[in-house]
Amino acid sequence: MADVQPQGGGGGGRHEKKRAKRSSTHIDMTPMVDLAFLLLTFFILTTTMYKPSTLQLTFPVPQDEQDKKELQKVANAMTVFLTKDDQILYYKDAFEPGVTQLTRTNFSEITKVLIENNRSTFEQVQELRRRYNANEIDQLAFDTLKNNLEKRDEALFVIIKPDKDAKYRNMIDMVDEMDITGVGKYAVQDTIKPTELALLEAEKLKF
């Protein structure tokens, strides 16, 4: 509430100019304080305290050694290392210490390399794309047939392994290359085996 307290002027002669009365305003803050405490009490009483929650994970039962099946070997695999100076090193099939050699290339040549190692799938995907552009098949049919072609056993499987000197942009560019060249089977790994790393570091000395 506000109280207005007038300040009277002295009486003068009748010919004296009348002056406007000055007043001072006093605001009573007591109701505002009461309202603040009421709101604070309301929020305290209506707020629920945070209860930490946990996520329960259910792990599969481990199989016995005799029940474990050997992993099917990939017939057409390529391991690609992304490294410094936008350079790429790769090898085909399984790694054999003392036998496997790394081949060096770069992002201007990797498209050609991937197509050469995935030519059958690439040509069939291109034919599907031609049929789609000619409105011979719809989007759903194109995506389904393309996915089936790229996931065949004989299709190229690429393992991408960036090392500590690779740039993040290199990883993005390589994933884009997978779509450009029709490679539907690929995986990204952030770990490099010690035998692979030794060969990779030796090749990097030649840069």
Secondary structure, DSSP 8 states (H G I E B T S, - for coil): -EEEEEE------TTS-----EEEEEE--HHHHHHHHHHHHHHHHH------------------GGG-------SSEEEEEE-GGGEEEEEESS--TTT---EEEETTTHHHHHHHHTHHHHHHHHHHHHHHHTTSS-HHHHHHHHHHHHTSTTS-EEEEEE-TT--HHHHHHHHHHHHHTT--EEEE-S---HHHHHHHHHHHTT-
